């Protein structure tokens, strides 16, 4: 009987396959548990050290996250505004240089392809940041227009610095212009001889900034910030994607691919979502000229909404992961919880959930059927839910200019 040959050739491990960011050399030093994952092909920490410490760094002190893997596109040319207004659903013709705005874009059926932030860096010079790869769609949408579109994901290193002391930390590090920088504003600074673009933006719902530099200056930027921690001046912690997931749900921010299927990735009909079904109707401007999906959205706007992604608070402390939702306890099934987190600061379960509406109205009562494990035995329980029209967590410091110094 012949034996099957066994291939003993060393195989590339997970870390070798993924691309390191310009901050990776420093990030490894701050990630003792080595809990890595892939984000757009980059090696990114899921958790750096302790999830609870990372969460409270965002909410109580200062957190630093490597934002380099975010998809980034540079859009320049005489038709840049015309192209962007045709691409996204809101009117961006009034977006002034030095400002940022939130945008979504759809296919011809009015279903959302992705969301992102649009930076007007200089007159006619834009940067679009997205969650997923969008270059093919952007190039296709620009046919016949005098506009240049280049992917710059790998050409720009980025750090997200968020939390109550982020203003004080970055000011102490030597960055200028933060005291007059308003939310969704952009400013330029020079640090140790290199240029840093600073935007007062973030995904945490708290005071915070995003820093954009040439990759060759990434480590110098990192060291300027963490020198303050090493000298005992500030408590600064690196965070991974798990902590970001907690605070973005608290802040009411949605995540493509987690809370809804993007139109590009959907396989079956009726599994993609429109801006109205995501609660983003305020981003749709019918007064501007034609944009992709406009005709379908006009028709949908005239009809009662059939379903919607909502912010849902669930009673009790059992994790409602992927729970089915019902119209009344034991009633008709009306939806599913898409993402959830236990909020340490609010002491409650906060969730994003997709639910059915009737005649344009939400259900009168929403109950979640939760399955959980206790001592190796699965159990079931019911929990009452309530819809929140506002973010679960907000703080005045997010909008204060200048921010309070600590």
QUIBEL-V376171 format. One record per residue. D_FIRST is the distance of its C-alpha to the first C-alpha in Angstrom with 2 decimals. Layout:
BEGIN
D_FIRST / D_FIRST
END
This chain:
BEGIN
0.00 / 3.78 / 6.54 / 9.63 / 12.61 / 15.39 / 18.89 / 21.14 / 24.16 / 27.16 / 28.24 / 31.98 / 33.29 / 35.80 / 38.83 / 37.92 / 37.64 / 41.08 / 44.29 / 46.71 / 50.33 / 53.28 / 53.75 / 50.17 / 51.00 / 53.61 / 51.80 / 48.89 / 51.48 / 52.68 / 49.28 / 48.08 / 45.58 / 43.89 / 43.58 / 43.12 / 42.67 / 43.03 / 46.43 / 46.63 / 43.96 / 45.73 / 44.60 / 47.01 / 47.44 / 47.05 / 48.84 / 50.21 / 51.05 / 52.44 / 52.96 / 56.22 / 57.71 / 56.83 / 58.40 / 61.59 / 61.81 / 62.26 / 64.80 / 66.63 / 66.37 / 64.56 / 61.01 / 59.30 / 56.42 / 54.69 / 55.58 / 54.28 / 51.37 / 53.97 / 54.05 / 57.29 / 59.04 / 62.25 / 64.58 / 67.61 / 70.02 / 73.19 / 71.40 / 69.52 / 71.60 / 71.50 / 67.73 / 67.21 / 69.66 / 67.79 / 64.45 / 65.30 / 67.18 / 69.95 / 72.81 / 72.21 / 75.23 / 77.12 / 74.47 / 76.35 / 74.98 / 73.88 / 72.67 / 69.37 / 68.71 / 65.94 / 64.73 / 62.32 / 61.40 / 60.32 / 58.99 / 61.26 / 60.63 / 62.04 / 58.75 / 58.20 / 55.82 / 56.39 / 59.12 / 60.27 / 63.20 / 65.40 / 67.18 / 70.30 / 70.29 / 73.19 / 75.15 / 72.65 / 69.68 / 67.16 / 63.87 / 61.76 / 59.18 / 56.54 / 53.57 / 51.21 / 50.85 / 53.82 / 54.40 / 53.45 / 55.79 / 58.57 / 58.42 / 58.41 / 61.35 / 63.33 / 63.45 / 67.03 / 68.16 / 69.25 / 66.96 / 64.34 / 61.25 / 58.89 / 56.10 / 56.99 / 54.42 / 53.16 / 56.68 / 58.33 / 57.46 / 58.72 / 59.35 / 60.52 / 63.00 / 64.04 / 66.06 / 69.63 / 69.94 / 68.27 / 71.71 / 72.82 / 69.61 / 69.64 / 73.39 / 73.04 / 70.27 / 72.85 / 72.21 / 75.46 / 76.71 / 74.97 / 78.24 / 79.29 / 75.89 / 75.81 / 72.78 / 70.95 / 72.82 / 71.64 / 73.18 / 72.55 / 72.69 / 72.19 / 70.33 / 70.26 / 70.98 / 68.40 / 68.85 / 67.56 / 67.82 / 68.35 / 68.16 / 69.23 / 66.27 / 63.26 / 61.01 / 62.20 / 65.59 / 67.19 / 69.12 / 66.87 / 66.34 / 63.76 / 63.90 / 62.83 / 62.58 / 61.10 / 57.63 / 58.97 / 61.40 / 58.97 / 58.61 / 62.37 / 63.03 / 60.58 / 62.14 / 65.65 / 64.78 / 62.78 / 65.30 / 67.51 / 64.91 / 64.39 / 68.17 / 68.35 / 70.45 / 68.19 / 65.18 / 62.71 / 59.11 / 56.23 / 54.74 / 51.58 / 51.03 / 50.89 / 54.47 / 55.60 / 54.16 / 56.31 / 59.56 / 59.16 / 58.89 / 61.96 / 63.76 / 62.85 / 60.95 / 58.30 / 54.90 / 53.37 / 49.79 / 50.44 / 53.58 / 53.31 / 51.10 / 52.42 / 53.20 / 50.77 / 47.79 / 48.62 / 46.49 / 48.36 / 52.08 / 54.43 / 52.12 / 54.03 / 57.40 / 60.87 / 63.23 / 65.21 / 62.17 / 61.41 / 64.99 / 65.62 / 68.32 / 70.69 / 68.75 / 69.59 / 72.83 / 74.06 / 77.22 / 75.49 / 74.58 / 71.40 / 68.09 / 64.61 / 64.37 / 68.12 / 68.70 / 65.95 / 67.17 / 70.76 / 69.69 / 67.64 / 70.56 / 72.76 / 70.46 / 69.98 / 66.94 / 64.00 / 61.84 / 61.98 / 60.14 / 62.24 / 62.53 / 61.94 / 62.78 / 60.90 / 62.46 / 60.74 / 58.14 / 54.89 / 52.87 / 53.14 / 49.97 / 49.37 / 51.75 / 53.13 / 56.91 / 59.27 / 62.88 / 64.09 / 62.10 / 59.75 / 61.26 / 59.93 / 57.11 / 58.61 / 56.23 / 53.71 / 53.97 / 52.39 / 52.76 / 54.33 / 55.34 / 57.13 / 60.29 / 61.18 / 64.64 / 65.43 / 63.51 / 62.14 / 59.22 / 59.86 / 57.84 / 57.62 / 57.28 / 57.28 / 59.58 / 61.18 / 64.94 / 67.22 / 70.17 / 69.68 / 69.94 / 67.43 / 66.67 / 69.27 / 66.80 / 63.27 / 60.90 / 57.38 / 54.76 / 52.85 / 49.59 / 48.98 / 46.92 / 48.66 / 46.91 / 43.57 / 45.41 / 46.22 / 49.87 / 52.11 / 55.67 / 58.28 / 60.12 / 63.18 / 63.16 / 65.98 / 66.13 / 67.55 / 69.22 / 69.54 / 67.01 / 66.18 / 67.27 / 69.88 / 72.04 / 75.30 / 74.16 / 71.78 / 74.83 / 77.35 / 78.72 / 79.06 / 76.50 / 77.61 / 76.93 / 75.23
END
